[in-house]
């Protein structure tokens, strides 16, 4: 009897004792059997603490607008597993994924694969069958030992480097930088969008003979009040501002320049303005007139950026605009550091419990909030996002905004609630 997608995902989850087990030995053995180590397409591997998804979204939009067939493998998904793979911005069917799982199962033999290894192989099969011009691989965790690093890439990208997943990647930017730099390839181009790369990254680039281009040295961007400009070997001025990080748009433009393909300037402008990604300052349509935004920011670095964008939205909206935040986080994240980084005047904090593995309770968030350097006058706790959102709607005015963030699970819970 053939399995459906739900049955396959349950099987894959139970197959291996760990959801994530870093290392390339197991997946490389199966990858060679399946023929998904090398591709005819140009492979761009994107690593980094924050900004991987948005950098891929900018690159995807630019390349598609320029007429190329583009495949994107990303993680995690928000609502549906099929979100993890896009071919020219379209998800594949559940049946297609099931057929790919059957191939992995047939070729793995007695090799035990983790959840991420298994689904990575399946998505690589689908990408190979799609005959893309470009394939964007978003690293799941770290870089050096991540399953995606099995594939031989043409260009490697580092977006940002900050403390996250310290139990697996190390407790310093130097250690984490080394892990991220593991995606570099000898005599291949690498783009580093991190403005202050650790010495470990620079040293690894030199050791491997990687042709690396650094933000602030080989390319740069400059923001003005209403626009921004990018400079590399050429210059683009008066670019339209976007809610997604301009730093990541700049990194994407550096990748396009490194590809040495001729893309019309008007195409670049249109694509940068149009690019978007679910859960990245995503505005959701509700019956209420109160603007509601979703964001997956879940660590200090991403929360600091979120703060700047919230302030910009509030300033453009009204002098009377108040920001109501609904926050749900995983207990193994830097919760105190995230509260510290919220460099924006939040009128009210509404803390929720996440009912998922590693989900923090509202009480835990409250205790962490009290330890933060920032003091918040209005703090409430709720058992779930539905209770929090309905309560906030009763207090907020049409001139206010609501931001829901802290985890992919938080965004997923809200979207699930929206769908009834």
N, C-alpha and C positions, 0 to 999 in steps of 0.2 A: 504494500500500500504506500503510495507516494505521500510525502509530508507536505503540508502547507507551510507558509512562511512562519507562522507562530510556532508550529511544531519544530521546524528546523532551528529557530533561535533558542527554543527551550533545550533542544538536544545539544546545540553547540555550547550553551552556557554550562551544562552539566558534564560536558566531555572532559574538561580540564579543571583541576582544583583551583586555579587562579584565573581571574578575568584578564589580568595583565601579568605577563612574565617576560621581562626584558631579555633579549638574546636573539641571535639571528640563525643559530644552527638548525633548529627544527624547521622554521619556515623556509629557509634557503633550500633545504633538501627537497621539500615538497614543491617549492617554487620552480626548481630546475626540472622536476618531473612534468610540471604543468606548462613549462616554457614561458614563464612570466617574469623572468629576470631582466631580459632585454626587450626593448620595444622599437618598432619603426618610428613611432611618434617621438617628438621631443619631450623629454621628461623634465618637469620643474618640481623639485622637492622643497616644500616650505616648512621650516621649523621655527620655533620661537615660543616664548612664554605667553604672550598676548599678541593678537593681530594676525594670526595665521589665516583664519577664516575670511577676514575682510580683505587681506592682501590677495588671497585666491579669488575673491569676488571681483575685485578691481581687474585683475589679470584676465579672468574669465570674460568679463564684459568687453574689455578692450579687444581681445583676440576674436571673439564672436562678431563684434561690430566690424572687424577688419576682414571677415569672411572665412575664418578658420573653424574647423570642427574641433571642439574642446571638451575633454572629459575632466571631471573633478571628483576626487575621492576625499571626503572630509569626515570629521567626527567631533563630538558625538551628534546624534540626531536629536531633534526636539520632540517631535510627535510620532513620526513614522520612520521605521528602519530604512525605507527606500530613499530617504533624504540624503543618505550617506554617499550616494553616487548620482552624478548628473552628467548627461551627455548633451551638450549644447543647451544647457539649462533645463533639460527635461529629465525627470526621474524615470527609471525603468520599472517594469511591472514586477509584482511580487513573484510571478511565475519565473521570470528571467533570473531573479536572485536564487530561487529554489533550484533551478537547473545548474547554476554555478556551484551551489553547495553540493549537489550530487557529484560534480566533477572533483571537487576537493576531497570528498569522502572516498571516491574511487581511487585517488592517487596518493592519499596520505599513508595508506597502509597501517602500520602499528604506531606511527608517530602521533603523539598526543599534542594537539595544538590548543593554545589559549583562545578565548573568544575573539580577541582582536586579531590574532594571527589568522584564524579561520576565515573571518569575514574579509580581511585584507586580501587574502588569496582569491576569494570568490569575486571580489570587486575588480581585481586585476585581470581575471579571466574575462569579465564583461567589458573592461576597457580595451583589452587586446582585440576582442571580437568587433568592437565598434570602429576600429581603424581611424582613430583620431589623428589630427595634425599635432595637437598639443595635449599633454596630460599633466594636470596639477595634482600632486600628492601632498596632502596635508599630514604632517607628522602627528601621530597620536600622543606620544609622550617622549620627551627628550629629543633624541635624534640618533645617536651612535648605535643604540641597541633597539631602536624602534623597528617594528615589522616593515614599515615602508622603506627603510634604508637598505633592504635587500635589493631593491631595484636600482639599476645603474642610471643615475640622472645626468642630464646635460647641464643644468644650472641648479645650484643650491641657494636657498634663501634663508636668512635669519632675520626675523622681524624685530623682536625685542627680547631682552633677557632680564628676568626678575626672579625673586624667590617664590617658588611654587613647587609642589611635589617634592619637598626637601627630603622626605624619607626614601625616595627612589633616585633622586638626581643630585643630592648634596645640599649642604646648608650654607652655601656661599655662591655669589655670582661667578666666581672663578670656576668652581666645580660644575655649576650648571652650564656655564659658557663652553666648557670642554665637551660636555655631553651634546650640546646643540651643534657644536662644530664638527661632530662626527659625521654629519651629512656632506661635508666637503669632499671633493674628488680631485685627484691629481690632474693638473693641467686643464681643469675645467673651471668655468666661471662661477663665482659665488657673489651674492649681493647681501651686504650686511646693512639692514635698516636701523639697527640699534645705534643710538647716538654716542653711547659710551661703552663700547665693547670691552669686555674684560681681557686681560693680557693672555689668558689661556686660549681664547678664541684666536687672537692675532698669532700666537705662537703655533697653533695647530694649522692655521692657514699657510704659514711659512713652511712648516715641516712637510706638509703634504704637497706643496707646490701649487696650491690653489690660486687662481687668478681672481683675487678678491677685490671688490669695489665697496668702499665704505661711505656711509651717509656722513655728511659734513665735510667730506674730503673730495670724493669723486662725483657726488651728486648732493643736492640740497634742496630745501624748500623754505619759503618765507611767506608767512601769513600776514595779511592786512585785515582791516575790519570787515570788508565785504568780499574779499577774494584771496587767492594765493597764487604763488608762482613757483615753478620748478626749474632747476638748472642742473644740467649734466653736460654732455657734449653740445647740446643745444638748450634753448630756454623756451619755456612756455609761460606766458604771463596772463593775468586776469582769468585764472581758472575758477570755476564755480565752486563755492564751499559745499562740503558734504557733511552729513552728521556722522558718517564713519570716519575713523582717524585719518587725517591728512598725511601723517607720517607713513601710514601703510599705503596710501595712494602714491606717495613719493617713491616708496620702495618698489611698487609695481611698475612705475614708469622707468625706474632704473633697470628692471628686468627686461622690459620691452626694448630699451636701448641696447642692452647686452645681446639680445636675440638678433640684432642687426637686420630687422625686417622693416620694410618701408610701409609705415602706417600714416595716413593723412592726419594732419594736426586736428582737423575738425572731428575726425573719428575719435581721437584721444579725448578731446574735450567732452564730446557727447557721452562717451562711455564712462568717464570719471564721474560725471554728474548723475548718470543713470544707475550706476552700480549700487546694489543693496544686498542685504543678507538678513534672514530671519533672526530675530533676537538681538540685533545690534541697533540700539535706539530705534526699534521698530514701533511705529505708531499704529495702534490698533483701533479699528472702527467699532464704536459702541453706540448704543442708543443715547447714552449720556453725552452732553455737550462738553464734558470735562476731558481734556486731552489726556490720554493714557499711553505711556511708552513702556516697552519691554527691553531689557538688556541683560546679557548673560555675564556681566562683570562680576568676578568672584574673588578677586585678590586686590591688594593695595594699588598696584600699577593701573589696572583696568578701571578701578573705582575712581582714581584720581582723574583719569581722562573723562569718565562719565560725568564727574562733577563739573568740569569745564563746559561740557556740552549742555548740561542741565541749566547752568547759569546763563548760557547764551540763549537757550530756548525761553527761559523765564524773562530775560531782559527784552527780548523781541516781542513777547506776548503782552506784558502789562506791568506797570509799576506795582500793582496790587497782587501780582502772581505769587502764590504760595506753592511750595513743593511738598507733596505728600509722598513719602517713600514706603513701599511694602517690600520687606527684605526676608528672604529665606536662604540659608546657606548650609553647606556641608560642614560637619564638625571638625574635619581634618584640615580645613582652610585657615588662613591667617585672619581670623574674624576681627580681632582687636585692631590689627593693622589696616584692615579694610575700613572699619569705622573711623580710624585716625585719618585715612586718606580722603574721606568725603569732604573735600574742600569747597563746600557750597552750603548756603543757608537752607537747611531742611526744616520746614515748619513742623513736620510730624514724622516720627518713625513708627512703623507698624510691623512688628516682628512676628513671623509665622513659623510653625513647625513644619518640617519636611518629612513626610512618611515614605522615605526611601532609604536604601542602604547608606549609612554614614550621615544621614540627615540629622541636622541639629534641631533641638527643640527650641521653641520660642523662649523658654526660660533660660536655656544656655546662651542664646543670643543676648538676652537682657543682661545676664551676668557679665558677658564680654563687653557689652556696650558701656556698662558702668565703669569698666577698667580703661576705657578709651580716654585719650587726651581731650577729646571733644565732649562737651556736655550738651545733652539734648533735653529740652524741657518737656516735650510731649512725646512720650513713648508708650505704646500699647502692645499687648501680646494677644495672638490669636492661634487657634489650633490648626487652621487651614487658610488657604488664600481666598476662598469664597467668602468666609466670614469677614476677613480683613477688608476685602475690596468693597463689599456691600456696606460695611460700616463707614469706610472712608467716603464713599459716595454721598452719605448723609451729611457729612461735615464740609465737604469741598464745595467751592463755588465755581462758576463757569470760567472765571479768570485764573483758576488754579491749574496745576498739572499733577498727574500721578505717575510715578516711576516705580516699576516693579522689577527687581533685580536680585542678584546674589548667587545664582546658579542656573545651569541649564534646566535643572529640575523645577526651579521656581517658574521659569518661563513656560515650561511644558505644562505644569499644573494649571497656570492661568489660561493657556490656550485650550486645554482640555475642558476647563470650566466654561469657557466661552462657547464651546461647541455643544454644551449641554450634557 
